[in-house]
Amino acid sequence: MAKRLEGQIVPIERIESRIFVLRGHRVMLDRDLAELFGVALKRLNEQVKRNRERFPDDFMFQLTLEEGKAVMLSRSQIATLKRGQNIKYRPYVFTEHGAVMSASWPQ
């Protein structure tokens, strides 16, 4: 279960280290955004699916499995992912506008 960060200050370095450029956009992975918001990834993705009209392509898009694997491997210190970190589903990535939009939901 994710731990809520309500009332806590998150160091900018923690956020910046999770931002990367993909398809010409600065984005964050859905799992990183969920962790920062203190919600389960499953809940974040449920809200996205329920509110898809709020997320045009310049707010959020879904990676291919290959892109998702490449992103996870590029963030890993070693060439293989740890147990439980394998990509099974196509992850969403959020641009700055998409992250702000998803932050406005009641948690």
N, C-alpha and C positions, 0 to 999 in steps of 0.2 A: 504494500500500500504506500502511496506517495505521502510525504510529509508536507503539510502546508507551511509556506514561508510567510504567512500573514504577519505583518508588523515587523518583519525582518528586512534588513538592508542587504541586498545581494551585491557583492563586489562587481564592478564593471568588468574586471578581468574574467570573471566566471561566465559572464554573458558573451563577451567578445570572443572567447575561445570556442564558442559553439556556433559562431556565425561563419559561413563560408559562401563562396560564389559558385552558383550553378545555373546554367542556362542564362547567364547574364544578369542574374539577380542575387543580391545578398540575402541569404535565407538561413533559417534554423529548422532542424529536424523536429517533427512532432513529439518525439520522445523527450528531447531537450526542453521544449516549451512546456510540456506537461510537468516535467520535474521542477522547472522554475516556478510554475503556477501552483505546485503542490497538489496536483490531481493525477489520477491514474490515466495512463495513455489511452486506455479503452474509453474512458469518459470523455476525454478531449475529442477523440475521433467520433464518438457518438454525437457530440454537439456539432461537429463539422458536418456530418451527414444530415443532421436535422436542419441545419441552417446553410445549406450549400449555396443558396442564392446570395448570401452575404459575402461570398468569397470568389470574386472573379479570378481569372488566371494570373493577374498581377498581384493578387493577395496570397494565393496558395495554389500549389499544384502537386500532383502525385508523381513520385519518381518511378522509374522502371525498377525491377528487381536488381538488374545489373548496376544501375546508378546507386541504389541503396547499399548494395554490397561494397561498391567502390568507396562510397563515403565512409562507411563503417570501418573498412580496412585502412583508409587514409588517416583515421583518427586513432587507430590502435598503435600502441608502441611496438607491437610484434606483428608478424605477418598473418597470424591466425586469430580469429575471434575467440573469446572465452566462452565457455559453456553458457548457453542461454542468450547469447548475443547474436546468433545467426538471424539473418533476415528471412522471414517467412512470408511477410506481407509487404506490399508496396507502401513505403512510408510517404507521408505528406511532408512537404516543406512549406514554411510560412515566410513571406517577405515581411518587412517591417510593418506595413499596413495590415497584413493578415494577423500578425502577432498582436497588434493593438486591438484589432477587432475581436480576437478570441479572448483577450484579457478582459473585455467588457462584459463577458457573460457572468452571471452569478455562479459561483463555484459551489 
